[in-house]
Amino acid sequence: MTRKTRRIIDLSVMMDPVAKEPSPPDIQYGDHESGAIHAAKLFGLSPSDFPESKAWANETITLTTHTGTHVDAPWHYAPTSEGKPAKTIDQLPLEWFYGDGVLLDFSDKPSGYEINVSDVKQKLEEIQYTLKPFDIVLIRSDADKRFYEDNYYQSHAGVSAEATHWLIDQGIKVMGTDGWGWDIPFSIQAADYKQNPREGVLWAAHYVGKEKEYCQIEKLANLDQLPKPYGFTIAVFPIKIKGASGGWARPVAIIEE
């Protein structure tokens, strides 16, 4: 009997102050010597009481709940969803965040391209897969490869509001992208709106969450490392932050081989 092996692929970007996202984390590193000073003050000791005058290392991080790889809660999109108070990240069922993954590869599309319903249907036809409720759909644009480049936040193909509606109608509650955002880059939205101000241009796909409850993962990474478009498990549990519009996550793909 052949024993299966399990491979885990990290699908997150690094929390890194030099990343080119608009709100990178600020990380203050505390070394072991400063840890001894801190611990001594807390417990009425001297730093020299600790071996080699060293104690714990520690970091203080300042960031938003949407810095790095994270999950957007419905509260991020609007105060209500489906006519009820929108759920915050701590109110979402964990069952949504562990399930069968489906990869839709749009890395051949240029930055700023808006993925529509026919694109999604065509891609599903190509991979010969039919979506089922609670699949976790991942959109690959390879924007993560530009995480340290100045134009990172506008280097992805985005998903249209219509395609977002369609995915939710198939029973999808969690969908994700390796781009900075789910919609097309905001600079393109803004330019379009300024030229012709109208509804349905700014943040259109996000605002789908007003009508239909769903979550999205943003700033995924390494989707190119997935060996197949389906047949793997995704775990993407968000950090539980009281009343928050999002939560950091370290999503992984679990491959049984």
One Martini backbone bead per residue (centre of mass of N, CA, C, O) as a GRO file, in nm:
protein
  257
    1MET     BB    1   0.093   0.038   0.026
    2THR     BB    2   0.060   0.367  -0.056
    3ARG     BB    3   0.174   0.652   0.089
    4LYS     BB    4   0.072   0.955   0.149
    5THR     BB    5   0.156   1.284   0.082
    6ARG     BB    6   0.209   1.616   0.223
    7ARG     BB    7   0.162   1.939   0.079
    8ILE     BB    8   0.264   2.280   0.150
    9ILE     BB    9   0.142   2.600   0.034
   10ASP     BB   10   0.229   2.920   0.039
   11LEU     BB   11  -0.017   3.213   0.000
   12SER     BB   12   0.174   3.444   0.112
   13VAL     BB   13   0.289   3.736   0.207
   14MET     BB   14   0.507   3.955   0.334
   15MET     BB   15   0.579   4.124   0.622
   16ASP     BB   16   0.701   4.436   0.480
   17PRO     BB   17   0.825   4.757   0.486
   18VAL     BB   18   0.932   4.743   0.161
   19ALA     BB   19   0.681   4.715   0.046
   20LYS     BB   20   0.447   4.834  -0.228
   21GLU     BB   21   0.231   4.898  -0.048
   22PRO     BB   22   0.048   5.162   0.076
   23SER     BB   23   0.038   4.988   0.381
   24PRO     BB   24   0.288   4.918   0.536
   25PRO     BB   25   0.464   4.790   0.778
   26ASP     BB   26   0.568   4.872   1.109
   27ILE     BB   27   0.884   4.756   1.244
   28GLN     BB   28   0.984   4.693   1.579
   29TYR     BB   29   1.286   4.576   1.704
   30GLY     BB   30   1.353   4.356   1.977
   31ASP     BB   31   1.601   4.257   2.160
   32HIS     BB   32   1.740   4.067   2.412
   33GLU     BB   33   1.844   4.303   2.583
   34SER     BB   34   1.573   4.462   2.595
   35GLY     BB   35   1.421   4.225   2.722
   36ALA     BB   36   1.571   4.231   2.993
   37ILE     BB   37   1.487   4.516   3.073
   38HIS     BB   38   1.184   4.468   3.067
   39ALA     BB   39   1.169   4.225   3.263
   40ALA     BB   40   1.301   4.364   3.505
   41LYS     BB   41   1.076   4.577   3.544
   42LEU     BB   42   0.836   4.378   3.585
   43PHE     BB   43   1.004   4.180   3.825
   44GLY     BB   44   1.237   4.314   3.996
   45LEU     BB   45   1.504   4.312   3.828
   46SER     BB   46   1.802   4.239   3.662
   47PRO     BB   47   1.947   4.198   3.363
   48SER     BB   48   2.184   4.016   3.494
   49ASP     BB   49   1.990   3.773   3.582
   50PHE     BB   50   2.020   3.696   3.299
   51PRO     BB   51   2.143   3.520   3.063
   52GLU     BB   52   2.362   3.736   2.927
   53SER     BB   53   2.143   3.965   2.943
   54LYS     BB   54   1.904   3.779   2.820
   55ALA     BB   55   1.589   3.768   2.655
   56TRP     BB   56   1.334   3.859   2.492
   57ALA     BB   57   1.208   3.884   2.187
   58ASN     BB   58   1.054   4.168   2.007
   59GLU     BB   59   0.756   4.311   1.845
   60THR     BB   60   0.636   4.614   1.685
   61ILE     BB   61   0.325   4.661   1.507
   62THR     BB   62   0.216   4.875   1.237
   63LEU     BB   63  -0.119   4.830   1.104
   64THR     BB   64  -0.352   4.711   0.901
   65THR     BB   65  -0.612   4.483   0.824
   66HIS     BB   66  -0.500   4.528   0.498
   67THR     BB   67  -0.230   4.415   0.545
   68GLY     BB   68  -0.146   4.204   0.352
   69THR     BB   69  -0.265   3.906   0.396
   70HIS     BB   70  -0.630   3.896   0.365
   71VAL     BB   71  -0.962   3.928   0.499
   72ASP     BB   72  -1.270   4.028   0.393
   73ALA     BB   73  -1.539   4.162   0.531
   74PRO     BB   74  -1.855   4.277   0.489
   75TRP     BB   75  -1.797   4.547   0.653
   76HIS     BB   76  -1.603   4.669   0.438
   77TYR     BB   77  -1.830   4.742   0.220
   78ALA     BB   78  -2.067   4.767   0.447
   79PRO     BB   79  -2.310   4.796   0.700
   80THR     BB   80  -2.469   4.615   0.493
   81SER     BB   81  -2.613   4.275   0.428
   82GLU     BB   82  -2.895   4.167   0.309
   83GLY     BB   83  -3.040   4.382   0.519
   84LYS     BB   84  -2.806   4.343   0.728
   85PRO     BB   85  -2.576   4.338   0.938
   86ALA     BB   86  -2.258   4.333   0.886
   87LYS     BB   87  -2.002   4.128   0.910
   88THR     BB   88  -1.742   4.060   1.096
   89ILE     BB   89  -1.458   3.876   1.131
   90ASP     BB   90  -1.562   3.741   1.415
   91GLN     BB   91  -1.856   3.634   1.273
   92LEU     BB   92  -1.740   3.416   1.099
   93PRO     BB   93  -1.744   3.113   0.964
   94LEU     BB   94  -1.496   2.874   0.955
   95GLU     BB   95  -1.609   2.690   0.724
   96TRP     BB   96  -1.539   2.890   0.487
   97PHE     BB   97  -1.195   2.850   0.536
   98TYR     BB   98  -1.244   2.534   0.451
   99GLY     BB   99  -1.156   2.391   0.130
  100ASP     BB  100  -1.201   2.369  -0.192
  101GLY     BB  101  -0.990   2.442  -0.452
  102VAL     BB  102  -0.988   2.701  -0.721
  103LEU     BB  103  -0.806   2.767  -1.018
  104LEU     BB  104  -0.780   3.082  -1.197
  105ASP     BB  105  -0.595   3.154  -1.489
  106PHE     BB  106  -0.499   3.518  -1.558
  107SER     BB  107  -0.186   3.575  -1.640
  108ASP     BB  108  -0.249   3.671  -1.950
  109LYS     BB  109  -0.354   3.923  -1.838
  110PRO     BB  110  -0.359   4.244  -1.811
  111SER     BB  111  -0.328   4.511  -1.652
  112GLY     BB  112  -0.671   4.604  -1.584
  113TYR     BB  113  -0.827   4.371  -1.637
  114GLU     BB  114  -1.172   4.259  -1.668
  115ILE     BB  115  -1.326   4.002  -1.530
  116ASN     BB  116  -1.573   3.800  -1.659
  117VAL     BB  117  -1.809   3.567  -1.693
  118SER     BB  118  -1.699   3.435  -1.953
  119ASP     BB  119  -1.416   3.388  -1.845
  120VAL     BB  120  -1.493   3.197  -1.617
  121LYS     BB  121  -1.643   2.986  -1.783
  122GLN     BB  122  -1.409   2.919  -1.974
  123LYS     BB  123  -1.211   2.823  -1.757
  124LEU     BB  124  -1.389   2.593  -1.646
  125GLU     BB  125  -1.398   2.443  -1.914
  126GLU     BB  126  -1.094   2.394  -1.948
  127ILE     BB  127  -1.078   2.234  -1.654
  128GLN     BB  128  -1.333   2.069  -1.600
  129TYR     BB  129  -1.530   2.251  -1.396
  130THR     BB  130  -1.772   2.251  -1.124
  131LEU     BB  131  -1.912   2.440  -0.916
  132LYS     BB  132  -1.946   2.449  -0.558
  133PRO     BB  133  -2.037   2.494  -0.264
  134PHE     BB  134  -1.759   2.635  -0.086
  135ASP     BB  135  -1.569   2.702  -0.266
  136ILE     BB  136  -1.230   2.822  -0.328
  137VAL     BB  137  -1.154   3.101  -0.518
  138LEU     BB  138  -0.870   3.158  -0.738
  139ILE     BB  139  -0.693   3.443  -0.863
  140ARG     BB  140  -0.460   3.464  -1.127
  141SER     BB  141  -0.196   3.734  -1.209
  142ASP     BB  142   0.103   3.773  -1.076
  143ALA     BB  143   0.134   4.028  -0.879
  144ASP     BB  144   0.334   3.913  -0.659
  145LYS     BB  145   0.596   3.962  -0.842
  146ARG     BB  146   0.543   4.298  -0.766
  147PHE     BB  147   0.567   4.364  -0.449
  148TYR     BB  148   0.858   4.548  -0.497
  149GLU     BB  149   0.703   4.740  -0.683
  150ASP     BB  150   0.571   5.049  -0.743
  151ASN     BB  151   0.312   4.915  -0.923
  152TYR     BB  152   0.164   4.689  -0.766
  153TYR     BB  153  -0.137   4.813  -0.702
  154GLN     BB  154  -0.157   4.816  -1.053
  155SER     BB  155  -0.085   4.481  -1.143
  156HIS     BB  156  -0.387   4.377  -1.198
  157ALA     BB  157  -0.639   4.170  -1.244
  158GLY     BB  158  -0.982   4.205  -1.233
  159VAL     BB  159  -1.313   4.188  -1.098
  160SER     BB  160  -1.626   4.191  -1.166
  161ALA     BB  161  -1.940   4.230  -1.054
  162GLU     BB  162  -2.072   4.008  -1.226
  163ALA     BB  163  -1.872   3.780  -1.147
  164THR     BB  164  -1.926   3.797  -0.847
  165HIS     BB  165  -2.221   3.728  -0.855
  166TRP     BB  166  -2.187   3.453  -0.993
  167LEU     BB  167  -2.019   3.314  -0.777
  168ILE     BB  168  -2.225   3.341  -0.550
  169ASP     BB  169  -2.454   3.184  -0.708
  170GLN     BB  170  -2.268   2.908  -0.674
  171GLY     BB  171  -2.179   2.926  -0.348
  172ILE     BB  172  -1.965   3.141  -0.301
  173LYS     BB  173  -1.787   3.286  -0.011
  174VAL     BB  174  -1.480   3.248  -0.109
  175MET     BB  175  -1.245   3.479  -0.256
  176GLY     BB  176  -0.934   3.526  -0.452
  177THR     BB  177  -0.622   3.728  -0.477
  178ASP     BB  178  -0.292   3.842  -0.595
  179GLY     BB  179  -0.389   4.112  -0.563
  180TRP     BB  180  -0.451   4.408  -0.404
  181GLY     BB  181  -0.734   4.372  -0.549
  182TRP     BB  182  -1.036   4.272  -0.680
  183ASP     BB  183  -1.051   4.490  -0.842
  184ILE     BB  184  -0.955   4.700  -1.033
  185PRO     BB  185  -0.755   4.936  -1.037
  186PHE     BB  186  -0.815   5.240  -0.890
  187SER     BB  187  -0.693   5.428  -1.105
  188ILE     BB  188  -0.895   5.337  -1.325
  189GLN     BB  189  -1.156   5.404  -1.188
  190ALA     BB  190  -1.101   5.708  -1.143
  191ALA     BB  191  -1.059   5.788  -1.440
  192ASP     BB  192  -1.339   5.700  -1.535
  193TYR     BB  193  -1.506   5.878  -1.341
  194LYS     BB  194  -1.394   6.158  -1.422
  195GLN     BB  195  -1.495   6.134  -1.719
  196ASN     BB  196  -1.771   5.958  -1.600
  197PRO     BB  197  -1.990   6.014  -1.375
  198ARG     BB  198  -2.092   5.710  -1.197
  199GLU     BB  199  -2.230   5.433  -1.126
  200GLY     BB  200  -2.034   5.134  -1.111
  201VAL     BB  201  -1.709   5.206  -1.076
  202LEU     BB  202  -1.656   5.229  -0.776
  203TRP     BB  203  -1.605   4.940  -0.624
  204ALA     BB  204  -1.809   4.731  -0.752
  205ALA     BB  205  -1.737   4.447  -0.637
  206HIS     BB  206  -1.745   4.511  -0.340
  207TYR     BB  207  -2.054   4.616  -0.343
  208VAL     BB  208  -2.185   4.336  -0.362
  209GLY     BB  209  -2.187   4.296  -0.043
  210LYS     BB  210  -2.461   4.439   0.002
  211GLU     BB  211  -2.638   4.202  -0.139
  212LYS     BB  212  -2.397   3.978  -0.097
  213GLU     BB  213  -2.255   3.744   0.097
  214TYR     BB  214  -1.896   3.787   0.129
  215CYS     BB  215  -1.549   3.696   0.068
  216GLN     BB  216  -1.205   3.824   0.049
  217ILE     BB  217  -0.887   3.765  -0.080
  218GLU     BB  218  -0.580   3.943  -0.039
  219LYS     BB  219  -0.261   3.902  -0.134
  220LEU     BB  220  -0.164   3.669  -0.267
  221ALA     BB  221   0.054   3.374  -0.331
  222ASN     BB  222   0.188   3.123  -0.533
  223LEU     BB  223  -0.017   3.014  -0.758
  224ASP     BB  224   0.204   2.889  -0.954
  225GLN     BB  225   0.254   2.628  -0.751
  226LEU     BB  226   0.012   2.497  -0.841
  227PRO     BB  227  -0.034   2.179  -0.999
  228LYS     BB  228  -0.352   2.239  -0.999
  229PRO     BB  229  -0.688   2.362  -1.030
  230TYR     BB  230  -0.762   2.105  -0.856
  231GLY     BB  231  -0.747   1.892  -0.569
  232PHE     BB  232  -0.743   2.091  -0.320
  233THR     BB  233  -0.674   2.254  -0.013
  234ILE     BB  234  -0.805   2.530   0.181
  235ALA     BB  235  -0.649   2.747   0.429
  236VAL     BB  236  -0.803   3.076   0.569
  237PHE     BB  237  -0.771   3.188   0.862
  238PRO     BB  238  -0.874   3.451   1.036
  239ILE     BB  239  -0.815   3.685   1.243
  240LYS     BB  240  -0.951   3.770   1.560
  241ILE     BB  241  -1.123   4.086   1.543
  242LYS     BB  242  -1.296   4.306   1.701
  243GLY     BB  243  -1.504   4.461   1.471
  244ALA     BB  244  -1.370   4.395   1.198
  245SER     BB  245  -1.305   4.427   0.835
  246GLY     BB  246  -1.047   4.244   0.897
  247GLY     BB  247  -0.792   3.972   0.846
  248TRP     BB  248  -0.528   3.810   0.890
  249ALA     BB  249  -0.346   3.565   0.682
  250ARG     BB  250  -0.225   3.210   0.616
  251PRO     BB  251  -0.250   3.068   0.342
  252VAL     BB  252  -0.310   2.727   0.230
  253ALA     BB  253  -0.208   2.450   0.040
  254ILE     BB  254  -0.329   2.112   0.022
  255ILE     BB  255  -0.138   1.831  -0.090
  256GLU     BB  256  -0.215   1.518  -0.216
  257GLU     BB  257   0.039   1.244  -0.314
   0.00000   0.00000   0.00000
